[in-house]
């Protein structure tokens, strides 16, 4: 009888609710001048000649409305110096009715540096803010970085680009609630990207 009761409760109430993973940032290669396959976080490139690669920073705003976001990207932290940054751009987003928007707070990013064998490269402070309602329950391209590869430096050794709240004094995320209870920074997860030798 207990098994029947438990089965009835399960069927009436449904399966247990699994907590949402929260908002996330993924890195996807969206363009190449080489023969590598785009659309994922890993791409194969020639180690004999330079290739130009486009990396999309994609935000998945599932379950949370994002009113403000600032994040950063670092690359070549392993000292291989595989990538050089050519350009970067913050992107604007709006829904079809323009009732929900997210756009750059100001032109450009906070700072950037090129990688060397001793220092990682970085693009710091990609920012977006909404003065009304922000994106919610969707994925969108937040920013774009264009790199050129360095022949002879390409290694198939794991993550070459990381995203995150890398500036302790400036990277954060918040939602529509009143400050100070509007921080959603601790809910975010961040992805990486890799460049591998063909």
Number of C-alpha atoms within 10 A of each C-alpha: 6 7 8 9 10 11 13 12 12 12 10 9 9 10 9 7 6 6 6 10 11 15 25 17 22 21 26 23 24 18 17 20 12 15 12 19 14 17 13 15 19 20 23 18 25 19 18 14 11 17 19 18 24 20 23 23 26 18 22 22 20 17 13 20 20 28 24 24 26 24 25 24 22 21 28 24 20 16 16 21 24 25 27 20 20 13 12 19 16 21 17 15 18 16 11 8 7 10 11 18 21 25 21 22 16 12 11 14 19 14 11 16 15 17 21 16 13 12 16 19 23 23 22 24 23 27 27 25 21 21 12 11 18 24 25 17 12 13 16 17 18 24 21 20 18 20 19 18 22 19 16 15 14 22 17 12 12 13 18 25 23 20 22 22 22 19 14 7 7 16 18 22 23 22 22 18 11 9 9 7 10 15 17 18 17 12 13 18 16 15 17 21 20 22 25 19 17 14
